[in-house]
Amino acid sequence: MEKAILYIRVSTDEQADKGYSQRDQHERLQRHCEQNSIVILKVIFEDHSAKTFSRPQWSRMLADVRKTKSKPDAILFTKWDRFSRNVSESYQMIGILAKIGVQPISIEQPLDMTIPESKMMLAIYLAAGEVDNDRRALNVFYGMRRAKKEGRFMGTAPLGYQNLSMPDGRKYIAPYEPEAGIMKWIFMEISRDVFAPDQIRQKANKLGLKCTRMTFWRNIRNPVYCGKLIIKKHKDEEAYTVDAAHEPLISESLFYDVQDILQGRKRIPAAKMVCLEKLPLRNFIKCNKCNRMLSGSSSKGKYQHYYYYHCSSTCGVRYNAVETNKLFSDLLRTWMITPAGVELLKLAISSVYRNRTKSDFNAKDLVMKDLTKQNEKMVRARRLLLDEEIDSADYKEIKMDCEASIARLEAKLHELSDQKVIRLDIDKLAEKIISSFSKLDKIFENAEIMKQRHILSSLFPEKIDFDGTEHRTPRVNIIVKAIWLINSKLSAIKIDTAPDLQTLYRGVSPTRFELISLVPETKILSIELRRQERKYMDSFN
């Protein structure tokens, strides 16, 4: 008597509605076996797609058939699309079953494989299911692409959002706390460029984000957080972005700033790693032999740990951390501003700030000028294309670059339109900064490790040279240089000689004005120094 295994598969509710439910298939297969005196060895129920044969129940059944000695004569199913919806894999599986003496049979689409023409019918039955799958997939693809063009996010919500449904059944995403707040914090931290992105990820995980490294990098590059969706390139349609319907977590300007930092287009000199509290100068000191950055570590002694700065190469440079830190504190004391130079520095800082903030009110005009330049660049490129001086490929490349720049500038313009420039009380702020410089060594020694490294990155743009006895640096923060010049020149008054203050303003070069450093500008500082010089000269006359 013939023996068989019944294979019953269903993958979607739609198939169940059309008569492909497991109960219906079971009933028809069982009736067929009763009518043809076929012994049912086993009934296999599968709830998996037929695109491949990597199905749990099928794989388990095939393994059992190979192991058992009393193999079934056939595997019965209702139609060939229950068996598979992939033509190439179907033929491979039929060959595998033939080798172990098992024949796949469809009770509603029977084929006599001894007749050569039956193979043509088999190909039609198998291809029909695959074509149906491909058509469904294509319809879903175009439907999702159309929805994305209309600003709807499709798929599982990214970190910081949750999937919700409207009363009419349409899906959308909305901010989800506390993840949304953590994601905002992540973008703000990356824009500061103080810590490496992976360090920020680790800190975010401690706050409760629970994000892997790959997911983190994918998210911080995703414009969905600034309210944009990427429409990928498809056939002749180029990739572009559209405004999303969901609520953004960050501004476009912040998002583009973060992308600039991640791609290396914008770098702020800063410390990139957290180190031990006993080693604040780690990766700030250069080896005097091989010019590498000195690392740091501790050695366990009999009663305590001893800390050292050392080079990671074979040059053998090694310094005691306690002595090195003490020498660095001595260097900071040389930059403490003297009382005689306090008023001079206050006046210079105040003048520079008032001069520089004039441009803040014109920032919008500057952005508009840049926008005009980009548009003019596109117009020139179009003319060159029409004159056949450049080909279409060059024109497309120029156009893409211009459009990317225009998108960034428009985001910046939108942000400037929403912002109000607030003038600070610069006199109080200057007094606070000068007060800090008057006790810089104490502030540094008592600060937490992260604050210490922030101070170091601000003071030393080009790191520190150390030979074991003295700290030196090729370039320091410009305000530190100004303080050192003021101290050295004003000290001449003590020995009854007139100070030559002209070297002061010649030694200070103009730089970008930032609240953290409040740097004097050459021209204004020179005016104020000349005024003070005349004042001191008059005192000697």
Secondary structure, DSSP 8 states (H G I E B T S, - for coil): --EEEEEEE---HHHIIIII-HHHHHHHHHHHHHHTT-EEEEEEEE-S-SSSS--HHHHHHHHHHHH-SS--SEEEESSHHHH-S-HHHHHHHHHHHHHTT-EEEESSS---TTSTTHHHHHHHHHHHHHHHHHHHHHHHHHHHHHHHHTT---SS--TTEEEEE-TTS-EEEEE-TTHHHHHHHHHHHHHHT-S-HHHHHHHHHHTT----HHHHHHHHT-GGGGTEEEE--BTTB--EEEE-SS--SS-HHHHHHHHHHHTTSS----------TT-TTTTTEE-TTT--B-EEEEEE-SSSEEEEEE-SSTT--EEEHHHHHHHHHHHHHTT---HHHHHHHHHHHHHHHHHHTTGGGGHHHHHHHHHHHHHHHHHHHHHHHHTTSS-HHHHHHHHHHHHHHHHHHHHHHHHHHH-------HHHHHHHHHHHHHTHHHHHHHS-HHHHHHHHHHH-TT-EEE-SS-EE-S---HHHHHHHHHHHHHGGGGGT----THHHHHH-------TTT----HHHHHHHHHHHHHHHHHHH-
